[in-house]
């Protein structure tokens, strides 16, 4: 059977991990339980990217606007991030996964900073997958900050990071929410109804299949139209 795919596997996948609280509410559980289940979905997404051959995965873990949430929920999220850094870094190093954290660090708990530094240092040699965790992240702030250090659009792109090929957002919302605005200029987007804790390797594979079935012209006339 002839393949319907036109595009290769995306090199850079970005995911807005949405719906932890809604998932927990639907189960009659506290919102914090949704975040704990969401952390398990992170591992499934990483494993799926490694199997598919994705080179870069950027996860929206905590936005700059998330500080507005109840203090108890914010504290629980920071503890989950700390737990991840304490328990997953060695496994990432062994699996060739490089960890980077993007976003502001001056507002994070002081106990997190040495753990972030250690995670980045210990995994910097990883070439199988580059895992970028967006924590206290705002695309507008990142663009504004980077723009003051560069003098051209090309330099700004290098400063911010690689362009996104595929953006996935869970839980039915269809907006970028201040996530990788510059890098998503030509991203293909897939919006899923399922909440993040239910996201698995099949979910990722389906999103990648949608991406591969599309045509990306980047503003140019499609080849078939030009010929015809």
C-alpha positions in Angstrom: 0.0 0.0 0.0 1.3 3.4 -0.9 2.1 5.6 2.1 0.0 8.7 2.6 2.9 10.4 4.5 4.7 13.3 2.8 6.8 14.7 5.6 9.5 13.0 7.7 9.1 12.7 11.4 9.2 16.2 13.0 12.6 17.1 14.4 11.1 19.5 17.1 7.9 18.7 18.9 6.5 21.1 21.5 3.6 20.1 23.8 1.4 22.3 26.0 0.5 19.9 28.7 -3.0 21.0 29.6 -5.9 19.5 31.6 -4.3 18.0 34.7 -6.8 19.8 37.0 -9.8 18.9 34.8 -8.7 15.3 34.7 -8.5 15.2 38.5 -11.8 16.9 38.9 -13.5 14.3 36.6 -12.0 11.5 38.8 -13.2 13.2 42.0 -9.6 13.8 43.0 -7.6 16.9 44.2 -6.0 18.9 41.4 -2.5 17.9 42.8 -3.3 14.3 41.9 -3.8 15.4 38.3 -0.4 16.9 38.3 1.2 13.7 39.7 -0.5 11.7 36.9 0.6 14.3 34.4 4.2 13.7 35.4 3.8 10.1 34.4 2.7 11.2 31.0 5.9 13.2 30.6 7.9 9.9 30.7 5.6 8.4 28.1 6.0 11.4 25.8 9.8 11.2 26.2 9.9 7.5 25.4 7.6 8.0 22.4 9.8 10.7 21.0 12.9 8.5 21.4 11.2 5.7 19.5 9.9 7.9 16.7 13.2 9.7 16.2 12.2 13.1 17.3 15.3 15.1 18.2 13.9 17.9 20.3 10.9 17.9 22.7 9.9 21.1 24.5 7.3 20.8 27.3 5.3 23.7 28.7 5.7 22.7 32.4 4.9 26.0 34.2 4.0 29.3 32.6 4.8 32.7 34.0 1.1 33.2 34.5 0.8 30.0 36.6 2.1 31.9 39.6 -1.5 33.2 39.8 -2.7 29.8 40.9 -3.4 29.0 44.6 -0.2 28.9 46.6 -0.7 25.2 47.6 -1.0 24.2 44.0 2.1 26.1 43.0 4.1 24.6 45.8 2.9 21.1 44.8 4.1 21.8 41.2 7.5 23.0 42.4 7.9 19.8 44.5 7.0 17.7 41.5 9.6 19.4 39.5 12.2 18.9 42.3 11.2 15.2 42.5 11.7 14.9 38.7 15.1 16.4 38.8 16.1 14.2 41.7 14.9 10.9 40.2 15.1 11.2 36.4 18.4 12.9 35.6 20.5 9.8 35.9 18.2 7.8 33.7 18.1 10.6 31.1 21.9 10.6 31.1 22.1 6.9 30.5 19.5 7.1 27.7 21.3 9.9 26.0 18.7 12.6 26.8 19.9 16.1 27.3 17.9 18.3 29.7 17.6 22.0 29.4 15.4 24.4 31.3 14.1 27.5 29.6 12.4 30.4 31.3 13.2 32.7 34.2 15.0 31.3 37.2 15.1 34.3 39.6 11.6 33.5 40.9 12.1 29.7 41.3 12.7 28.3 44.8 16.4 28.5 45.7 16.5 24.7 46.3 15.7 24.1 42.6 18.5 26.1 41.1 21.5 23.7 41.9 19.3 20.8 40.8 18.7 22.5 37.4 22.4 23.3 37.0 23.3 19.7 37.8 20.7 18.2 35.5 22.0 20.4 32.6 25.6 19.6 33.4 25.2 15.9 33.8 23.1 15.4 30.6 24.8 17.9 28.3 26.4 15.1 26.3 23.1 13.5 25.3 22.4 13.3 21.6 19.4 11.0 21.4 16.8 13.6 22.5 17.0 17.2 23.7 14.4 17.6 26.4 13.6 21.3 27.0 11.4 22.1 30.1 9.8 25.5 30.0 9.4 26.6 33.6 8.3 30.1 34.7 8.3 30.6 30.9 6.7 33.4 28.8 7.4 33.7 25.1 6.9 37.4 25.1 9.4 37.8 27.9 11.9 35.5 26.2 11.6 37.4 22.9 11.9 40.8 24.6 15.0 39.7 26.6 16.7 38.0 23.7 16.0 40.9 21.3 18.1 43.2 23.5 21.1 41.1 22.9 21.0 40.6 19.1 20.9 42.7 16.0 19.1 40.5 13.4 16.2 38.0 13.1 18.7 35.2 12.4 20.5 35.9 15.7 17.2 36.1 17.5 16.2 32.7 16.2 19.5 31.2 17.4 19.1 32.9 20.8 15.6 31.5 21.3 16.1 28.0 20.0 15.0 25.8 17.1 11.8 26.3 15.2 9.0 24.0 16.2 7.7 21.6 13.5 4.8 20.2 15.5 2.9 21.8 18.4 0.5 19.6 20.3 -2.0 20.9 23.0 -4.2 18.7 25.1 -7.5 19.2 26.8 -9.4 20.8 23.9 -7.9 24.4 24.1 -6.8 25.9 20.8 -4.4 28.7 21.6 -0.6 29.1 22.2 -0.9 30.7 25.6 2.4 32.6 25.3 4.4 29.5 24.4 7.2 29.6 21.9 5.5 32.3 19.8 8.6 33.1 17.7 9.6 29.4 17.2 6.0 28.4 16.2 5.8 30.8 13.3 5.4 27.9 10.9 4.5 25.1 13.3 1.9 22.5 12.4 -0.6 22.3 15.2 -2.6 19.4 16.6 -5.2 20.0 19.3 -6.4 17.0 21.3 -9.5 16.6 23.4 -7.9 14.2 25.9 -6.4 15.7 29.1 -2.6 15.5 29.6 -2.7 12.6 32.2 -4.2 10.4 29.5 -1.6 11.2 26.9 0.5 8.2 25.8 2.7 7.0 23.0 -0.3 6.3 20.8 -1.4 9.9 21.3 2.0 11.1 20.2 2.1 8.7 17.2 -1.3 9.9 16.0 -0.3 13.5 16.3 3.0 12.8 14.4 1.0 10.9 11.7 -1.3 14.0 11.3 1.8 16.1 10.9 3.4 13.8 8.3 0.2 13.8 6.2 0.3 17.6 5.8 2.0 19.8 3.2 4.3 22.6 4.4 5.0 25.3 1.8 6.3 28.1 4.0 4.5 30.7 1.9 5.5 29.2 -1.4 3.2 27.9 -4.2 2.7 24.2 -3.9 4.7 22.2 -6.5 1.6 20.6 -8.0 -0.1 24.0 -8.4 3.1 25.5 -9.9 3.3 22.7 -12.5 -0.4 22.7 -13.3 
